[in-house]
């Protein structure tokens, strides 16, 4: 079997060293899950269609080695093998890989894995220690279990579109792929949990998650509010339904977020804004009162904050201990000294570029990225699988 990979990074081995993971994945959800596992030290072997490989290789202009940047982001540190799963020989090679693995992760459309002979039941029966993780769009049961889906479709379907923006804004998606990447994170949590169970019992098991379940998890507080109190969520732009003031204000030279999330912080804010009288005002003295008079209070704070530049307010808020933050553009946060100090923008070994690494530190050290994404092996013909 011919694998492709990039040179490995020198540095401390990750905590998952010795773990072998097979990925049948495309685009984001499964590749993100296995990228996390690879960053943590696992040997990840990505099985790709020989004719073109993962669709993410072409989702964007060429970045390195002819592949798009997104492919490099979600497939760093892996090996790749091109197998034609339409052929008996390709399937036989894939089964050999699975037999050598601790974990299998896929985001094939429901029914595809089973049709190819890689369903959970037969594989776990043949390999009792295998941890089998499937990621779908709408979940493993219900009338939509076989439906395909992508990030914006699931955001729209779940109601996530309708909690973003301000009261008069149309429905809009969350910018990052929170359902795809969140599903990948839940997959990793499930896999690590199942690894602990296997250490106790010697047996693997099946882990399932989906983009819809992930979206519903993120929306949990809003869904719970409706289910238990009959309250449909209102849109507050940068604000919060339960705290006031807790939102964006426009200083004379740029936006600033102020988060006075309790009465003590509000009292400090009132003093800094030269409105100490608000603390005794029955309309504003408590958070519940401020919620009832939200628009009145916000309008008054807006007028005061807009009279001076952002930097002046930030100095005063720092001195008073009032939580706040400038609303950065991506180019601003990319150059911020705090981000640089965290060391999360990591060089990819043997390349001339950097990627955002794992947001975890072990014993004061951040694990290095182990290498760039693998090239596609030039062999075989088209195999059959699809993303959820």
Secondary structure, DSSP 8 states (H G I E B T S, - for coil): --EEE-----S---TTTT-EEEEE--SSHHHHHHHHHHHTT-EEEEEE-TTT-SGGGGSSSEEETTEEHHHHHHHTT-EEEE--TTSHHHHHHHHHHHHT-SEEEE-B-TTHHHHHT--HHHHHHH-TT-EEEEEESS-SSSTTTT----HHHHHHHHTGGGGSS-TTS-----SS-HHHHHHHHHHHHHHHHHHHHHHHHS--EEEEEEHHHHHHHHTHHHHHHHHHH-------TTS-SS-SSEEEEEETTEEEEEE--SHHHHHHHHHHTT-GGGGG-TTTSSHHHHHHTHHHHHHHHHHHHTTS-HHHHHHHHHHHT--EEE---HHHHHT-HHHHHHT-EEE-TTSS-EEE--S--BTTB--------------S------B-
